[in-house]
């Protein structure tokens, strides 16, 4: 059955998957959502016998229904290849009573690789299918990981250019170095004087600028997005939750149909939304545990039903979660509002205007499958230290937030269900925070000394993504104020 995509903010004509991927964001500012969530059409036992690539095809074919089997399999095989340093692509590691789903074995050692390795191929295929002659300009805001993963995916891809905006003082030294050393004639990286929410809001404004869109079209360009607002990012993320369940089943850790819980360190809400979609496809997931850092806007939302971004923005050791406007939450709000675009639009207008909105009691009832909590900086560091001392397993700061919240959840509920924790980044991306958590003495070391020491402690080879930036020259040193973002894009495109 064909799946079409509609906007969360209007009841206009739905579009095909390839058109939604190309547009990124609907013209009315809404996000594209499927007109129905398809059910898995393979048994869990069948999934247990599949490779990651095979499982990904069986999930994605249900959403990307205007792609042929040949087209979709070609995109998948080009994405999940030797760029990943393990055949499993997303291995599960048991440690401390939970299963850590390692989503950081791709080219940029963060979970964003899982979707951004395939997005360029989906986009180029979509452009061909829709006879697009314009050059596609990928416009992206990043809190640290999306930027590098998108740059790596789109660098030197014919028919595309990519512009990445990041908060100049809001990412880790390794994250920044990964971005500013990115090669590729079609790439631009810009540090903005502001935080991630400023970058994300600026990008959305550029997307909704109709005058700029017309000017670009006249010069042979059109925008698309590599942020998690693009449905081409969300659909590939569903796959790894199905694969994780299949792995547990294959290894006889669970029985077929047994409920598992999933914990996700959450910022922009895309990663946990993918787990929600998987659950609604029939994957046996019990609780969806939403873990926040000190920017706990989502924790407060699940607790009170009020989403309020009017608060201090906190810079933490888990910068990819330093977010106060979780864009993908809109897709969930739209669903629990009975897929009423008018109601959703009112709530999003309140968020844009007053900085907050409140959902109804009926809408809150539909969030019963979610549990929200948060871990502060001390708890995050203690979790890294505890897991290393107890198990010899080293996790990054974002995964530590999730792990600490999981322990709170178990203490609060007594729920002993098998649990998968989304491990969203390699500890090598946040070496200083990770090593300081293990022992404060490491703070005296340089960034790359810490990398080598972490490799020794964890008994894990230094990832290629880190080795290649040790001596790489800085290619991008551009900075701008938030109100200059549009001008920066115009200059890059020679408009």
Secondary structure in CASP SS format (residue, H / E / C, confidence):
PFRMAT SS
TARGET T0000
AUTHOR 0000-0000-0000
METHOD secondary structure of the structure
MODEL  1
X C 1.00
X C 1.00
X C 1.00
X C 1.00
X E 1.00
X E 1.00
X E 1.00
X C 1.00
X C 1.00
X C 1.00
X C 1.00
X C 1.00
X C 1.00
X C 1.00
X E 1.00
X C 1.00
X H 1.00
X H 1.00
X H 1.00
X H 1.00
X H 1.00
X H 1.00
X H 1.00
X C 1.00
X C 1.00
X C 1.00
X C 1.00
X C 1.00
X C 1.00
X C 1.00
X C 1.00
X E 1.00
X E 1.00
X E 1.00
X C 1.00
X C 1.00
X C 1.00
X C 1.00
X C 1.00
X C 1.00
X C 1.00
X C 1.00
X C 1.00
X H 1.00
X H 1.00
X H 1.00
X H 1.00
X H 1.00
X C 1.00
X C 1.00
X C 1.00
X H 1.00
X H 1.00
X H 1.00
X H 1.00
X H 1.00
X H 1.00
X H 1.00
X H 1.00
X H 1.00
X C 1.00
X C 1.00
X C 1.00
X C 1.00
X C 1.00
X C 1.00
X C 1.00
X C 1.00
X H 1.00
X H 1.00
X H 1.00
X H 1.00
X H 1.00
X H 1.00
X H 1.00
X H 1.00
X H 1.00
X H 1.00
X H 1.00
X C 1.00
X C 1.00
X C 1.00
X C 1.00
X C 1.00
X C 1.00
X C 1.00
X C 1.00
X C 1.00
X C 1.00
X C 1.00
X C 1.00
X E 1.00
X E 1.00
X E 1.00
X E 1.00
X C 1.00
X C 1.00
X E 1.00
X E 1.00
X E 1.00
X E 1.00
X E 1.00
X C 1.00
X C 1.00
X C 1.00
X C 1.00
X C 1.00
X C 1.00
X C 1.00
X E 1.00
X C 1.00
X H 1.00
X H 1.00
X H 1.00
X H 1.00
X H 1.00
X H 1.00
X H 1.00
X H 1.00
X H 1.00
X H 1.00
X H 1.00
X H 1.00
X H 1.00
X H 1.00
X H 1.00
X H 1.00
X H 1.00
X H 1.00
X C 1.00
X C 1.00
X C 1.00
X C 1.00
X C 1.00
X E 1.00
X E 1.00
X E 1.00
X E 1.00
X E 1.00
X E 1.00
X E 1.00
X E 1.00
X C 1.00
X C 1.00
X H 1.00
X H 1.00
X H 1.00
X H 1.00
X H 1.00
X H 1.00
X H 1.00
X H 1.00
X H 1.00
X H 1.00
X C 1.00
X C 1.00
X C 1.00
X C 1.00
X C 1.00
X E 1.00
X E 1.00
X E 1.00
X E 1.00
X E 1.00
X E 1.00
X E 1.00
X E 1.00
X C 1.00
X C 1.00
X C 1.00
X C 1.00
X C 1.00
X H 1.00
X H 1.00
X H 1.00
X H 1.00
X H 1.00
X H 1.00
X H 1.00
X H 1.00
X C 1.00
X C 1.00
X C 1.00
X C 1.00
X C 1.00
X C 1.00
X E 1.00
X E 1.00
X E 1.00
X E 1.00
X E 1.00
X E 1.00
X E 1.00
X C 1.00
X C 1.00
X H 1.00
X H 1.00
X H 1.00
X H 1.00
X H 1.00
X H 1.00
X H 1.00
X H 1.00
X H 1.00
X H 1.00
X H 1.00
X H 1.00
X C 1.00
X C 1.00
X H 1.00
X H 1.00
X H 1.00
X H 1.00
X H 1.00
X H 1.00
X H 1.00
X H 1.00
X H 1.00
X C 1.00
X C 1.00
X E 1.00
X E 1.00
X E 1.00
X E 1.00
X C 1.00
X C 1.00
X C 1.00
X C 1.00
X C 1.00
X C 1.00
X H 1.00
X H 1.00
X H 1.00
X H 1.00
X H 1.00
X H 1.00
X H 1.00
X H 1.00
X H 1.00
X H 1.00
X H 1.00
X H 1.00
X H 1.00
X H 1.00
X H 1.00
X H 1.00
X H 1.00
X H 1.00
X H 1.00
X H 1.00
X C 1.00
X C 1.00
X C 1.00
X C 1.00
X C 1.00
X C 1.00
X C 1.00
X C 1.00
X C 1.00
X E 1.00
X E 1.00
X E 1.00
X E 1.00
X E 1.00
X E 1.00
X C 1.00
X C 1.00
X C 1.00
X C 1.00
X H 1.00
X H 1.00
X H 1.00
X H 1.00
X H 1.00
X H 1.00
X H 1.00
X H 1.00
X H 1.00
X H 1.00
X H 1.00
X C 1.00
X C 1.00
X C 1.00
X C 1.00
X E 1.00
X E 1.00
X E 1.00
X E 1.00
X E 1.00
X E 1.00
X E 1.00
X E 1.00
X C 1.00
X C 1.00
X C 1.00
X C 1.00
X H 1.00
X H 1.00
X H 1.00
X H 1.00
X H 1.00
X H 1.00
X H 1.00
X H 1.00
X C 1.00
X E 1.00
X E 1.00
X E 1.00
X C 1.00
X C 1.00
X C 1.00
X C 1.00
X C 1.00
X C 1.00
X C 1.00
X C 1.00
X C 1.00
X C 1.00
X H 1.00
X H 1.00
X H 1.00
X C 1.00
X C 1.00
X C 1.00
X C 1.00
X C 1.00
X C 1.00
X C 1.00
X H 1.00
X H 1.00
X H 1.00
X H 1.00
X H 1.00
X H 1.00
X H 1.00
X H 1.00
X C 1.00
X C 1.00
X C 1.00
X C 1.00
X H 1.00
X H 1.00
X H 1.00
X H 1.00
X H 1.00
X H 1.00
X H 1.00
X H 1.00
X H 1.00
X H 1.00
X H 1.00
X H 1.00
X H 1.00
X C 1.00
X C 1.00
X E 1.00
X E 1.00
X E 1.00
X C 1.00
X C 1.00
X H 1.00
X H 1.00
X H 1.00
X H 1.00
X H 1.00
X C 1.00
X C 1.00
X C 1.00
X C 1.00
X E 1.00
X E 1.00
X E 1.00
X E 1.00
X E 1.00
X C 1.00
X C 1.00
X H 1.00
X H 1.00
X H 1.00
X H 1.00
X H 1.00
X H 1.00
X H 1.00
X H 1.00
X H 1.00
X H 1.00
X H 1.00
X H 1.00
X H 1.00
X H 1.00
X H 1.00
X C 1.00
X C 1.00
X C 1.00
X C 1.00
X C 1.00
X H 1.00
X H 1.00
X H 1.00
X H 1.00
X H 1.00
X H 1.00
X H 1.00
X H 1.00
X H 1.00
X H 1.00
X H 1.00
X H 1.00
X H 1.00
X H 1.00
X H 1.00
X H 1.00
X H 1.00
X C 1.00
X C 1.00
X C 1.00
X C 1.00
X C 1.00
X E 1.00
X E 1.00
X E 1.00
X E 1.00
X E 1.00
X C 1.00
X E 1.00
X C 1.00
X H 1.00
X H 1.00
X H 1.00
X H 1.00
X H 1.00
X H 1.00
X H 1.00
X H 1.00
X H 1.00
X H 1.00
X H 1.00
X H 1.00
X C 1.00
X H 1.00
X H 1.00
X H 1.00
X H 1.00
X H 1.00
X C 1.00
X C 1.00
X H 1.00
X H 1.00
X H 1.00
X H 1.00
X H 1.00
X H 1.00
X H 1.00
X H 1.00
X H 1.00
X H 1.00
X H 1.00
X H 1.00
X C 1.00
X C 1.00
X C 1.00
X C 1.00
X C 1.00
X H 1.00
X H 1.00
X H 1.00
X H 1.00
X C 1.00
X C 1.00
X C 1.00
X C 1.00
X C 1.00
X C 1.00
X C 1.00
X C 1.00
X C 1.00
X C 1.00
X E 1.00
X E 1.00
X E 1.00
X E 1.00
X H 1.00
X H 1.00
X H 1.00
X H 1.00
X H 1.00
X H 1.00
X H 1.00
X H 1.00
X H 1.00
X H 1.00
X H 1.00
X C 1.00
X C 1.00
X C 1.00
END
